Every structure is written in C-alpha cells, then in structure tokens.
Amino acid sequence: MKKFLCCFCVLICAQVGFAQAVQDTQSDSQAEVLDAELVAKKAEAAKHLENGDYEAAYTIYAALLWDYPDDDDVNMGIAITARYIDRVFPALMALERLSVKYPRDMQIRRELLVVYLQVNDAESARREAEILRQNDIDLQGIDVLPTPSFLYSGYLSFGFTYNTNANAGLESDEILPGLILTGSEEVASPGTYLQGAVNGSYSLAERWWLVGDLNAYYHYNTASDLTSNTDILWTRAAAGARYAAARYVADLRLKADFTKQGSDIEDQKMLLYGLDGSFVFGLKPNILLTTAATLDSRASDTVDERQGMYWSLGEFVRVLFGDRVVDMTAGLRLRGASTDLALYDYTGWELSLRTLFYVKQFELTPSLAYRIDSYDGISSFLDTEDREDKQLRTGISGRWRFYEDWSTELSYMYTKNDSNSVLYDYTQHLITLSAAMFF
C-alpha cells in the first residue's frame, strides 16, 4: 500500500510538473513583462518609503497585493507603511501572512506582537510573547499587557450654499389650472452653515472599545420670501460598544436625534431615538464588506401621524485599487416605515455609488444614487393612486487639504424627485463652498 501511494504521488507530481513546464514555456514573455513591472513598482514604492512619503508607498504596495498576495516584499511593505499612516489592520494581516510562511522568523513575530498590542488582542499578544521568550528574544520596551487608552477625532466646518429650490417646492404654485397653493412654488436661496462632530473611543482589554459620537449642524437660508426651511438645526448623540478583530469590526450604538426646520407658520420639530449597527469584514486587504442597519422610533413630531418606527438595512462593498488611491463604494440599502397613519407608511430601496480619487492633498469625489419609495396611501385629494417617489441624486465634490489639518471644498449636487404626487415632484441644484478643520 505504501509503495502504491508513493508511486501515485510521484505520478501526480510528474504530471503537474509537466503541465507547469508547458504553461511556463507558453507564457515566458508575459511573465518577463510582469516581473519587470513588479520590480519597477517595488523600486518606486521603496523610493517613496525612503523619502518618507508613506501614503504613496502604501498605495503602490496595496495595488501590488491584489496581483501578488504571496510576495514577501509586498507584504512587508504593507506591514511597514500601513503602520506609519495609522492603518493597523492591513499591517496586521500582512504580518500574519508572513508569520505563517516564516514561523521561525522572530523579527516578524516581534513586529506582530507590537501590532497585536495596538489592536488590543491580548490573547494573541501573550502567545507571541511566549514564543519570543522561548527563543531568547529581548522584549525590552514592549508592554506585553495592553493598557486602556482614550482616542478622539473630529472636525469643524463652515461654508456658504446656493440652493435653487431651498423649500423643495414646485415649479409653480398653480398646481392645477385655476388651483393655486400659496407658498408651494420653489424659492432659490443663498445660505450659510456651521457643522461639527466629535468621535471618541475608550479601549478595553480583549478587543473591546466603548465608543460614542456627538454631531451638530445648523443651516440658515437668507432668502426673504422663503416661508419654510428658513433654517435647519440637527443634533445627534450616540454611545455604544465596538469589537475589533483582525479581519472584522462590529459596532452597535444607541442614539438620539433632534431636528428642527424653521417655518413662518410653525416650526417642524422631530425627536427620534434608536439603534445604529454595522459589521465591517475585510475580505481582502483592499476589499471591505459592510453591513449597516438602523432602527429608529420617531417619538415626537409636529405632524403626529408621522410618529412610528423607521428602519434601514444596507450592504456595501468598498474597494481600494490603482497605483494612486482610488476608493470606490457601492451598495444597496432597503428602508421603510410603519407610522401612526397608514398613508405615511412606505418601503423602498436605494442604489448608490461613490468614488474618491486621491492625489496627494487633492480629493475628487463623484457620486450617484437612485432611490424608490412606495407609500401605502395617497398623499392628498389631488392624487388618484398611492404615492411613489423616484429620486435621482448625482454630484461631484473637490477637496484641497491646503495646510496640515485644514481643507477647503467645492461641491455640486443635483436632485430630481420624480413623484406621481404633484406635491412632491421637484428639482434641486445645490452648490456648496466650505472650509474645515480636522483634529
């Protein structure tokens, strides 16, 4: 039996070797071209690394990883550059691949220990530390037991806007021949806004984090003939927990939102609270899959009939590729509501695509989204069938990070809401010029 197995293995290896030899012979020229490109890209990345341009070096290594996932230089390049630009998880995945391939390389394991500590994976850190001790590797300067830490980030932005239809109004207040609805006609308005956000996280042992965020936005439209949406105030506070592993991150937060829309007749006020959840999985170093869900209870509204439960569930794929940073996100989101009055109940879906092109301190971001919402009733006596809205949004923005943590941005957004209800059929063009400070 052993002789048979040996002969069988030899025969299989011979066949595989022959097939590989034929394939290699047929693709010698192609392989030479690919090898030359690989060498050139590695040299370019190494030059960026030597000059301290870690973002550019990481971009090249990340692009190479797509075609050469087992290349040692590429993985080591990811491991080095990713840590310099605070992308810990790509560095961790690269070091784990190298440690599997070279289990006796103690320098790789020492670097892996450091990254495990950064992501608060205490169990894996202790395992690597024990292996290093058994091989008499000096651990001086490495804190094997991770300590809790507090991290925060945020931004403050202000800007000016011009909206061709600030009240989401109709082309004319004569909605039907001889029937005039005062105040329903679209009104163009300049405006100004102020916005800020703070995100915080407190690191606990074994990959757990306490997380929270605060957000505020205020927009004022200056047109004197505007009777609704004269100003808009939105605030949000959320807190929850996050679990961060090597290849995935799960996040769940309890939130409360408050919105006020100014009006000459009566301000529209809304309070809602609920849950936000997300799960991000690293399919590859440059491919992330995200599942995001919300469940909200609208507890207070000037229009009482709109109170109820609102929900959404989305799946998104984010891909990083190209010699320079190209960040593309595409997704599908389902949404719906169950309210106190059936005519405000709806179900819908939205497809979206957003691409970010990044070249040094410049960012260019085109976006496209298409949404359909189907309601369970007619919206007014003017309608003969249940309301259905089909909305197209497309736009482009350009950002320039002109000084360290400062940036300026110019954006344009086109919105077309095509509704079978005359009261909700509108077109809107929005131009925004803003500046932001990040911290």
MOVENQUI-V649334 format. One record per residue. PHI is phi in radians with two decimals (* if undefined). PSI is psi in whole degrees, 0 to 359 (999 if undefined). OMEGA is omega in whole degrees, -180 to 180 (* if undefined). Layout:
# MOVENQUI-V649334
phi->(PHI PHI)
psi->(PSI PSI)
omega->(OMEGA OMEGA)
This chain:
# MOVENQUI-V649334
phi->(* -1.08 -1.08 -1.10 -1.08 -1.12 -1.12 -1.10 -1.11 -1.08 -1.11 -1.10 -1.08 -1.14 -1.14 -1.11 -1.11 -1.14 -1.09 -1.15 -1.11 -1.10 -1.10 -1.09 -1.13 -1.27 -2.08 -1.03 -1.13 -1.15 -1.11 -1.10 -1.13 -1.11 -1.10 -1.12 -1.14 -1.09 -1.06 -1.14 -1.16 -1.07 -1.12 -1.13 -1.13 -1.08 -1.17 -1.07 -1.10 -1.12 -1.47 1.43 -1.58 -1.21 -1.10 -1.14 -1.12 -1.07 -1.03 -1.18 -1.07 -1.12 -1.18 -1.16 -1.07 -1.06 -1.71 -2.28 -1.17 -1.81 -1.29 -1.11 -1.11 -1.15 -1.13 -1.17 -1.08 -1.07 -1.05 -1.35 -1.24 -1.08 -1.24 -1.20 -1.92 1.07 -1.97 -1.22 -1.18 -1.04 -1.12 -1.10 -1.12 -1.15 -1.18 -1.14 -1.11 -1.19 -1.20 -1.20 -1.31 -2.24 -1.14 -1.69 -1.47 -1.28 -1.17 -1.11 -1.17 -1.16 -1.13 -1.12 -1.03 -1.04 -1.23 -1.01 -1.15 -1.13 -1.68 1.06 -1.61 -1.11 -1.09 -1.18 -1.11 -1.14 -1.10 -1.15 -1.10 -1.16 -1.10 -1.14 -1.11 -1.10 -1.80 1.01 -1.58 -1.23 -1.83 -1.08 1.59 -1.93 -1.49 -1.17 -1.64 -1.13 -1.90 -1.05 -2.51 -1.98 -2.16 -2.60 -2.72 3.12 -2.72 -2.37 -2.33 -2.50 -3.00 -2.16 -2.29 -2.38 -2.06 -1.26 -2.60 -1.18 -1.83 0.88 -1.59 -1.57 -1.11 -2.59 -1.40 -1.58 -1.26 -2.45 -0.90 1.48 -1.96 -1.93 -1.93 -1.06 1.51 -1.61 -1.30 -1.09 -2.24 -1.43 -2.67 -1.26 -2.85 -2.50 -2.56 -2.38 -2.50 -2.66 -2.69 -2.34 -2.06 -2.31 -2.56 -2.02 -1.45 -1.92 -1.23 1.02 1.30 -1.68 -2.31 -1.61 -2.26 -2.87 -2.66 -2.20 -2.39 -2.59 -2.56 -2.36 -2.26 -2.15 -1.63 -1.66 -1.09 -1.29 -1.61 -1.49 -1.80 -2.36 0.98 -1.10 -2.64 -2.33 -2.13 -2.38 -2.33 -2.58 -2.35 -2.56 -2.62 -3.08 -2.29 -2.34 -2.05 -2.01 -1.87 -1.12 -2.07 -2.62 -2.37 -2.00 -2.42 -2.41 -2.33 -1.68 -2.29 -2.43 -2.13 -2.29 -2.29 -2.29 -1.99 -1.26 -2.65 -1.19 -1.63 -2.71 -1.10 -1.61 -2.11 -2.53 -2.13 -2.40 -2.46 3.05 -2.15 -2.08 -2.35 -2.59 -2.40 -1.97 -2.12 -1.48 -1.15 -2.47 -0.98 -1.99 -2.29 -2.07 -1.88 -2.20 -1.89 -2.24 -2.47 -2.34 -2.46 -2.19 -1.96 -1.49 -1.58 -2.48 -2.65 -1.03 -1.67 -1.01 -1.16 -1.51 -1.17 2.72 -1.83 -2.19 -2.50 -2.67 -2.55 -2.32 -2.23 -2.32 -2.13 -2.07 -2.18 -1.89 -2.71 1.65 -1.14 -1.91 -1.16 -2.21 -2.03 -2.02 -2.23 -2.25 -2.88 -2.24 -2.16 -1.72 -2.63 -3.04 -2.65 -2.24 -1.99 -1.23 -2.14 -1.02 -1.19 -1.67 -1.23 -2.69 -2.31 -2.86 -2.57 -2.49 -1.81 -2.47 -2.52 -2.42 -2.23 -1.98 -1.83 -2.09 -2.29 0.94 -1.65 -1.89 -2.28 -2.16 -2.30 -1.45 -2.54 -2.63 -2.55 -2.35 -2.34 -2.23 -2.10 -1.97 -1.66 -1.64 -2.83 -1.40 -1.62 -2.80 -1.20 -1.36 -1.69 -2.04 -2.51 -1.00 -1.16 -2.46 -1.91 -2.10 -2.03 -1.98 -2.23 -2.55 -2.95 -2.65 -2.38 -2.20 -2.13 -2.17 -1.50 -1.49 -2.72 0.75 -1.73 -1.95 -2.58 -2.23 -2.47 -2.17 -2.43 -2.36 -2.34 -1.92 -2.22 -2.21 -1.77 -1.69 -2.08 -1.41 -1.75 -1.04 -1.29 -2.09 -1.73 -2.67 -2.24 -2.51 -2.13 -2.24 -2.02 -2.29 -2.16 -2.51 -2.33 -2.47 -2.09 -1.88 -2.53)
psi->(315 318 320 314 320 315 320 316 318 318 315 315 322 318 316 318 319 315 320 322 318 314 318 321 321 337 25 313 320 319 321 320 315 319 319 319 320 313 317 318 320 318 320 317 318 324 317 319 317 326 359 10 76 327 314 319 316 320 316 314 320 322 320 327 332 318 340 65 342 5 126 316 321 314 319 323 318 315 321 307 325 324 329 333 22 37 82 321 319 323 318 315 321 317 325 321 318 323 328 321 324 74 341 2 103 335 320 317 327 317 323 321 314 317 322 321 324 326 8 36 82 320 313 324 317 323 313 322 321 320 318 320 319 336 18 39 132 123 16 135 356 123 102 326 111 144 146 147 157 129 147 157 164 187 161 126 152 155 182 146 158 119 122 346 71 338 11 45 181 165 331 149 357 87 334 155 117 354 112 129 101 133 3 349 145 144 125 144 134 165 174 154 161 134 145 157 146 130 134 152 138 120 129 173 160 46 6 142 142 130 157 164 150 134 146 144 133 130 134 123 132 353 129 335 12 124 345 160 34 324 155 129 130 132 153 141 136 150 148 208 152 139 119 113 183 324 358 158 128 137 132 127 145 130 161 132 142 133 137 128 120 147 149 336 300 129 138 120 141 132 129 154 155 205 141 129 147 152 118 126 129 95 317 169 333 12 122 134 130 129 125 138 148 148 114 145 118 103 334 129 142 324 98 328 344 358 145 201 136 141 160 152 123 153 128 148 132 127 131 125 174 160 330 169 118 117 109 132 126 146 170 129 131 146 161 175 147 108 178 338 126 329 346 356 140 161 149 178 158 131 138 151 129 131 130 123 122 123 105 242 10 141 133 125 97 151 156 135 143 129 143 126 126 121 162 11 173 152 340 175 348 343 153 355 164 141 139 126 134 113 131 129 129 146 182 144 148 129 140 115 92 341 110 255 20 146 158 149 141 128 157 135 130 130 129 111 104 104 147 357 124 332 344 18 113 164 143 137 129 125 133 134 123 166 148 148 129 147 999)
omega->(180 179 -180 179 179 180 180 179 178 180 179 180 179 179 179 179 179 180 180 180 178 -180 -180 -180 -177 -174 -179 -177 179 -180 179 179 180 179 179 178 180 179 -179 180 177 -180 179 179 180 179 177 -180 180 -179 179 178 -172 179 180 179 180 -180 -180 179 180 177 179 -178 179 -177 -177 -175 -178 -179 -176 -178 -180 180 178 176 176 -177 -178 -173 -177 -179 179 -178 174 172 -169 -173 172 177 180 -179 179 180 177 177 -180 -179 175 -179 -179 -175 -179 178 -174 177 176 -179 178 177 178 177 -179 -179 176 178 -180 -179 177 173 -173 -178 180 180 179 179 179 179 179 178 -180 178 179 179 175 177 -179 179 -179 -180 179 177 -174 179 -177 179 179 179 179 179 177 176 179 179 174 -178 176 -177 -179 -178 168 -176 -179 -179 -173 -179 -177 -175 -178 179 180 177 173 -172 173 179 179 -179 -177 177 -174 177 -178 -178 -179 -179 176 -177 164 180 177 -178 175 -175 178 179 175 176 -180 177 178 -173 175 179 174 169 -178 179 165 -174 178 178 174 -179 176 -179 175 -179 -180 175 -171 -178 -176 -178 179 -178 176 -176 178 173 -178 176 178 177 180 172 -178 177 -179 -176 178 175 -176 176 -176 -174 179 178 177 -174 178 -176 171 -172 172 -179 173 180 174 176 -177 -180 177 -177 -180 178 177 -177 -178 175 175 176 -178 -175 170 179 177 177 -178 -178 178 -180 174 179 -178 179 179 175 -177 170 -177 -178 175 174 -173 172 178 -169 -177 -179 177 173 -172 -175 180 176 -180 -178 178 -176 173 178 -176 175 -175 174 -180 -176 173 -179 179 178 173 -177 170 -173 -177 178 177 -178 176 179 172 -177 180 -180 173 -170 -179 178 -170 -176 176 175 178 168 -178 178 -179 172 -178 177 -180 -179 179 175 -175 177 -177 -176 -180 177 175 -172 170 -180 -179 178 178 -174 174 175 -180 -177 -176 180 177 -175 179 180 180 -174 179 179 -178 -177 173 179 173 -173 175 175 177 -178 180 178 176 -179 178 175 -169 -179 176 -175 179 178 172 -172 174 -177 176 179 177 179 175 178 -177 -175 174 173 -175 -177 -175 180 -176 176 -175 173 -177 176 -178 173 -173 173 -176 174 -179 178 *)
